[in-house]
Amino acid sequence: MVAVTTWLLFYFLTSSVFIAEGFGVRLRRTATRLYSVEEQDIQYEGVDCNAKNSIQRRAFLGAVSLTGMAVVTGQSAQAFEVDPDRDISSGNFDCLLDLPPITPGCVRLYLCRHGQTENNRLRKMQGARVDPEINKNGYEQAERLGMAVGRLREADSLHAPTLVAHSKLLRAKETSAILADAANSSLKANQEPMRIYGEVSSLGEVDFGNLDGKDVNSAKSVMMSTFASWATGDIDKRAGGEGDSGREVLERCVQAIETLSQEVAASSTPKVSMLAVSHSTYLRILLSLVSDASLAESVLWKINNGSINVVDVNISGKQRLVTAKSGIFGGLKRNDDLQLAMPECHLIRRNEVRHLDGMEV
């Protein structure tokens, strides 16, 4: 069984970073840097978006000024302008319209992965200690994400998210700003604009310790060992010797779920959902936790750059207790002291990518 788990982890580590290509975007020199990527998974049959989208693209710096996003200065860098004649109508921006109704007693969280970075493209380890910008591919992924959210808001303004949270890392902040700007481009009169909620530290990527920034191939064996340990219940082992333990990541996942769902529930306006931008390894673990699926199984899940995951979180008091006997450890090993209370959750959709149709990543 351990051998099988190790093979699954090998598959995950070698397939979770994809090489992205350009999309006809012009570059220009500025004092600001941008840049962010991932995979592809579930194929859906949905409504094709044949009409050319009418959203007027703005340069990234315009999005920065509108959202108040922090700018990295004092270094040689590249930002990119968006070609206003660019045709991205291949994306199915109706991809969220076929979601089921929100589970009774719950609020809905749209948990998204950031856009592609150059580290992703170059197959470098990218955890909590590495803070690159999104690249031009990542910009389009974030923009398409916002267009899908905007379409949802057009169809169902009451249940669509109006707040965007993100981790402290730049790639998540940039993605949040771009998607909010794209969603607001189709804003109707008297409709509440999508706003940046701000940083939620518990959404951060896993700290890979001394492996961060290294070539994926050189770090492969150590990461396989770490995730195999976590998947079999040894959750106190640390990634890269000095990075996160599995226990710390699980606790942060629960904290993020509670923080986001409580923010929605406590809102003075009748909100029922919220969007958050996070990271691939972290999201795999969170989605495994909410669905009580094996961590060994979750390493096979694709969480593409710019993808959308949907989770309903109970706010009426229903909870479940994560213990050594929970399904996330797959019955392979037991850690008897684990007692982690969390709200009852329902995984509604994983790795929605239809809005990215037509992108060569």
C-alpha positions as CSV (number, residue, x, y, z in Angstrom):
1,M,0.0,0.0,0.0
2,V,2.8,2.4,0.8
3,A,4.3,1.6,-2.6
4,V,1.0,2.5,-4.3
5,T,0.9,5.8,-2.3
6,T,4.4,6.6,-3.3
7,W,3.5,6.1,-7.0
8,L,0.5,8.3,-6.7
9,L,2.7,11.0,-5.1
10,F,5.2,10.6,-7.9
11,Y,2.4,11.1,-10.4
12,F,1.3,14.3,-8.6
13,L,4.7,15.9,-8.4
14,T,5.5,15.2,-12.0
15,S,2.1,16.3,-13.5
16,S,1.1,19.3,-11.4
17,V,3.2,21.9,-13.2
18,F,2.5,22.5,-16.9
19,I,4.4,24.6,-19.4
20,A,2.3,27.6,-20.6
21,E,2.7,29.5,-23.8
22,G,2.0,33.1,-24.7
23,F,-1.3,34.5,-25.9
24,G,-0.3,37.4,-28.1
25,V,0.1,39.9,-25.3
26,R,2.5,42.8,-25.7
27,L,5.1,43.6,-23.0
28,R,6.3,47.0,-21.9
29,R,8.8,48.2,-19.3
30,T,7.5,49.6,-16.0
31,A,8.4,49.8,-12.4
32,T,5.9,47.1,-11.6
33,R,6.2,43.3,-12.0
34,L,3.5,40.8,-12.7
35,Y,3.4,37.2,-13.3
36,S,1.4,33.2,-12.3
37,V,-0.2,28.4,-13.7
38,E,-1.4,24.8,-13.6
39,E,-3.2,21.8,-15.1
40,Q,-6.4,20.6,-16.7
41,D,-8.9,18.0,-15.6
42,I,-12.6,17.3,-15.8
43,Q,-14.3,17.9,-19.1
44,Y,-17.9,19.1,-19.1
45,E,-20.6,19.4,-21.7
46,G,-21.9,22.9,-21.5
47,V,-23.1,25.9,-23.4
48,D,-20.6,27.2,-25.9
49,C,-20.0,31.0,-25.7
50,N,-19.9,31.9,-29.4
51,A,-20.5,35.6,-29.1
52,K,-17.4,37.7,-28.7
53,N,-17.3,39.0,-25.2
54,S,-17.8,42.7,-24.9
55,I,-15.7,43.3,-21.8
56,Q,-13.3,46.2,-22.4
57,R,-9.9,45.0,-21.3
58,R,-7.9,47.3,-19.1
59,A,-4.2,47.4,-18.6
60,F,-3.1,45.7,-15.3
61,L,-2.0,49.0,-13.8
62,G,-5.6,50.2,-14.2
63,A,-6.8,47.2,-12.2
64,V,-4.2,48.1,-9.6
65,S,-5.5,51.6,-9.2
66,L,-9.1,50.5,-9.0
67,T,-8.5,47.8,-6.4
68,G,-5.7,49.3,-4.3
69,M,-3.5,46.2,-4.9
70,A,0.1,46.5,-3.7
71,V,2.7,47.2,-6.3
72,V,6.2,45.8,-6.3
73,T,8.7,48.5,-7.1
74,G,12.4,49.2,-7.1
75,Q,13.4,46.3,-9.4
76,S,13.7,45.7,-13.1
77,A,10.5,44.2,-14.2
78,Q,7.9,43.6,-16.9
79,A,4.2,44.3,-16.9
80,F,2.0,43.6,-19.8
81,E,-0.8,45.4,-21.7
82,V,-3.8,43.5,-22.9
83,D,-4.6,43.7,-26.6
84,P,-8.2,45.0,-26.7
85,D,-8.7,43.1,-30.0
86,R,-7.8,39.8,-28.4
87,D,-10.6,37.2,-28.9
88,I,-11.1,34.9,-25.9
89,S,-14.7,34.0,-26.7
90,S,-13.7,30.3,-26.8
91,G,-14.2,30.2,-23.0
92,N,-17.5,28.9,-21.7
93,F,-18.3,31.7,-19.3
94,D,-21.7,30.1,-18.4
95,C,-19.8,27.3,-16.6
96,L,-21.1,28.3,-13.1
97,L,-24.8,28.6,-14.2
98,D,-25.4,24.8,-13.9
99,L,-24.4,24.6,-10.2
100,P,-27.0,23.1,-7.9
101,P,-28.8,25.4,-5.3
102,I,-26.8,26.2,-2.2
103,T,-27.2,23.4,0.4
104,P,-29.8,24.4,3.0
105,G,-28.2,25.9,6.1
106,C,-25.0,26.7,4.2
107,V,-23.1,29.5,2.6
108,R,-21.1,28.9,-0.6
109,L,-17.4,29.3,-1.1
110,Y,-15.8,29.6,-4.5
111,L,-12.2,28.5,-3.9
112,C,-9.9,29.4,-6.9
113,R,-6.3,28.8,-7.8
114,H,-4.2,31.7,-8.8
115,G,-3.0,32.4,-12.3
116,Q,0.2,30.9,-13.8
117,T,3.7,32.1,-12.7
118,E,7.0,31.7,-14.4
119,N,8.1,29.3,-11.6
120,N,5.2,27.1,-12.6
121,R,6.2,27.3,-16.3
122,L,9.8,26.5,-15.4
123,R,9.0,23.6,-13.1
124,K,10.3,25.1,-9.9
125,M,9.0,24.4,-6.4
126,Q,6.7,27.2,-5.4
127,G,5.4,27.2,-1.8
128,A,4.9,29.8,0.9
129,R,8.5,31.1,0.7
130,V,8.5,31.9,-3.0
131,D,6.5,34.9,-4.1
132,P,6.6,35.4,-7.9
133,E,4.1,37.4,-9.9
134,I,1.7,35.9,-12.4
135,N,2.8,35.8,-16.1
136,K,0.8,36.8,-19.2
137,N,-0.9,33.4,-19.3
138,G,-1.9,33.9,-15.7
139,Y,-3.4,37.2,-16.5
140,E,-5.7,35.7,-19.0
141,Q,-6.6,32.9,-16.7
142,A,-7.6,35.4,-14.0
143,E,-9.5,37.5,-16.4
144,R,-11.5,34.5,-17.7
145,L,-12.2,33.6,-14.1
146,G,-13.6,37.0,-13.5
147,M,-15.7,36.8,-16.6
148,A,-17.3,33.5,-15.4
149,V,-18.1,35.1,-12.1
150,G,-19.5,38.1,-13.8
151,R,-21.8,35.9,-15.9
152,L,-23.0,34.2,-12.7
153,R,-23.7,37.6,-11.2
154,E,-25.7,38.6,-14.3
155,A,-27.9,35.5,-13.9
156,D,-28.2,35.4,-10.1
157,S,-27.0,38.5,-8.4
158,L,-28.4,37.4,-5.0
159,H,-26.3,34.3,-4.7
160,A,-23.2,35.3,-6.6
161,P,-20.1,36.4,-4.6
162,T,-19.3,40.1,-4.2
163,L,-16.2,39.7,-1.9
164,V,-12.8,38.3,-3.0
165,A,-10.3,37.1,-0.4
166,H,-6.7,36.0,-1.1
167,S,-3.6,34.6,0.6
168,K,-0.7,36.9,1.4
169,L,1.2,35.8,-1.7
170,L,1.5,38.2,-4.7
171,R,0.2,35.7,-7.2
172,A,-3.0,35.4,-5.3
173,K,-3.4,39.1,-4.8
174,E,-2.8,39.9,-8.5
175,T,-5.3,37.2,-9.5
176,S,-7.9,38.7,-7.2
177,A,-7.5,42.2,-8.5
178,I,-7.7,41.1,-12.2
179,L,-10.8,38.8,-11.7
180,A,-12.6,41.5,-9.7
181,D,-12.0,44.1,-12.4
182,A,-13.2,41.7,-15.1
183,A,-16.3,40.8,-13.2
184,N,-17.1,44.5,-12.6
185,S,-16.8,45.3,-16.3
186,S,-20.3,43.8,-16.8
187,L,-21.8,45.5,-13.8
188,K,-25.4,46.5,-14.1
189,A,-26.9,49.7,-12.7
190,N,-27.4,49.6,-8.9
191,Q,-25.6,46.3,-8.7
192,E,-23.1,45.9,-5.9
193,P,-19.5,45.8,-7.3
194,M,-17.1,43.0,-6.5
195,R,-14.7,44.2,-3.9
196,I,-11.4,42.9,-2.5
197,Y,-11.9,41.7,1.0
198,G,-8.2,41.4,1.6
199,E,-5.7,38.9,2.9
200,V,-6.6,35.8,4.8
201,S,-3.4,34.3,6.0
202,S,-4.8,30.8,6.5
203,L,-5.3,30.6,2.7
204,G,-1.5,30.5,2.1
205,E,0.3,27.8,0.2
206,V,2.1,24.9,2.0
207,D,5.6,25.9,3.2
208,F,7.9,23.4,1.4
209,G,10.9,24.4,3.6
210,N,14.3,24.2,2.0
211,L,12.7,22.7,-1.2
212,D,11.1,26.0,-2.1
213,G,12.6,27.5,-5.3
214,K,14.3,24.3,-6.3
215,D,13.8,22.4,-9.5
216,V,10.8,20.0,-9.2
217,N,12.9,17.0,-10.3
218,S,15.6,17.6,-7.6
219,A,12.9,17.8,-4.9
220,K,10.8,14.9,-6.0
221,S,12.0,12.2,-3.7
222,V,11.8,14.3,-0.6
223,M,8.3,15.5,-1.4
224,M,7.1,12.0,-2.2
225,S,8.3,10.9,1.2
226,T,6.6,13.8,3.0
227,F,3.2,13.4,1.3
228,A,3.3,9.6,1.8
229,S,3.8,10.2,5.5
230,W,0.9,12.7,5.7
231,A,-1.4,10.4,3.7
232,T,-0.7,7.5,6.1
233,G,-1.4,9.6,9.3
234,D,2.1,10.8,10.2
235,I,0.9,14.4,10.0
236,D,3.7,15.9,12.2
237,K,6.4,15.3,9.6
238,R,7.6,18.6,8.2
239,A,8.0,19.4,4.5
240,G,11.5,20.1,3.4
241,G,12.7,19.5,7.0
242,E,11.7,22.9,8.3
243,G,8.5,23.7,6.4
244,D,4.8,23.0,7.3
245,S,3.7,19.9,9.1
246,G,0.6,18.1,7.8
247,R,-1.2,19.0,11.1
248,E,-0.5,22.7,10.6
249,V,-1.9,22.6,7.1
250,L,-5.0,20.8,8.1
251,E,-5.6,23.3,11.0
252,R,-5.1,26.2,8.6
253,C,-7.6,24.7,6.2
254,V,-10.2,24.5,8.9
255,Q,-9.4,28.1,10.0
256,A,-9.9,29.4,6.5
257,I,-13.2,27.6,6.1
258,E,-14.4,29.1,9.4
259,T,-13.1,32.6,8.6
260,L,-14.7,32.8,5.2
261,S,-18.0,31.3,6.1
262,Q,-18.4,33.4,9.2
263,E,-17.6,36.5,7.2
264,V,-20.5,35.7,4.8
265,A,-22.8,34.8,7.7
266,A,-22.0,38.0,9.6
267,S,-22.5,40.4,6.7
268,S,-25.0,43.2,7.2
269,T,-26.3,42.6,3.6
270,P,-27.9,39.3,2.5
271,K,-24.8,37.6,1.2
272,V,-24.7,33.8,0.8
273,S,-21.3,33.3,-0.9
274,M,-17.7,34.5,-1.1
275,L,-14.7,33.9,-3.4
276,A,-11.1,33.2,-2.3
277,V,-7.9,32.8,-4.3
278,S,-5.4,30.3,-3.0
279,H,-2.9,27.6,-4.1
280,S,-2.8,24.1,-5.6
281,T,-1.3,21.9,-2.9
282,Y,-3.2,23.7,-0.2
283,L,-6.5,23.4,-2.1
284,R,-5.9,19.7,-2.7
285,I,-5.6,19.1,1.1
286,L,-8.6,21.4,1.9
287,L,-10.8,19.6,-0.6
288,S,-9.7,16.3,0.7
289,L,-10.6,17.4,4.2
290,V,-14.1,18.8,3.3
291,S,-15.0,15.6,1.3
292,D,-13.3,13.2,3.7
293,A,-11.4,11.7,0.8
294,S,-8.0,10.1,1.1
295,L,-5.0,12.4,1.0
296,A,-3.4,9.7,-1.1
297,E,-6.2,10.0,-3.6
298,S,-6.1,13.8,-3.6
299,V,-2.6,13.9,-5.1
300,L,-4.2,12.8,-8.4
301,W,-6.7,15.7,-8.4
302,K,-5.9,18.4,-10.9
303,I,-6.3,21.9,-9.6
304,N,-5.6,24.1,-12.7
305,N,-4.4,27.6,-12.6
306,G,-7.5,29.8,-12.7
307,S,-9.8,26.9,-11.9
308,I,-12.8,27.1,-9.6
309,N,-13.7,24.8,-6.7
310,V,-17.1,25.1,-5.0
311,V,-17.8,24.1,-1.4
312,D,-20.9,24.6,0.7
313,V,-20.2,25.2,4.4
314,N,-22.8,24.8,7.1
315,I,-23.4,27.8,9.3
316,S,-26.3,26.5,11.4
317,G,-24.2,24.6,13.9
318,K,-23.6,21.2,12.2
319,Q,-20.1,20.0,12.6
320,R,-17.9,17.0,12.1
321,L,-14.8,15.8,14.0
322,V,-11.7,14.9,12.0
323,T,-9.8,12.1,13.9
324,A,-7.4,9.4,13.2
325,K,-10.3,7.3,11.9
326,S,-11.3,9.8,9.2
327,G,-11.2,9.0,5.6
328,I,-8.4,11.4,4.8
329,F,-5.9,8.9,6.1
330,G,-7.4,6.0,4.1
331,G,-7.0,3.5,6.9
332,L,-3.3,3.2,6.3
333,K,-2.1,4.5,9.7
334,R,-3.5,6.1,12.7
335,N,-2.6,9.3,14.6
336,D,-4.6,8.8,17.8
337,D,-4.3,12.3,19.2
338,L,-5.9,14.2,16.3
339,Q,-9.2,15.9,17.2
340,L,-10.1,18.6,14.7
341,A,-13.6,20.1,14.8
342,M,-14.9,21.7,11.6
343,P,-18.2,22.8,10.1
344,E,-20.0,20.2,8.0
345,C,-19.1,20.8,4.4
346,H,-20.2,19.6,1.0
347,L,-17.9,19.5,-2.1
348,I,-20.1,20.7,-4.9
349,R,-17.5,21.0,-7.8
350,R,-13.8,20.4,-8.2
351,N,-11.5,22.0,-10.8
352,E,-14.1,23.8,-13.0
353,V,-12.1,24.8,-16.1
354,R,-14.6,25.3,-18.9
355,H,-14.1,29.1,-18.8
356,L,-10.5,28.3,-19.8
357,D,-11.5,26.5,-23.0
358,G,-9.3,27.3,-25.9
359,M,-6.2,28.3,-23.9
360,E,-3.1,26.4,-24.8
361,V,-1.5,25.7,-21.4
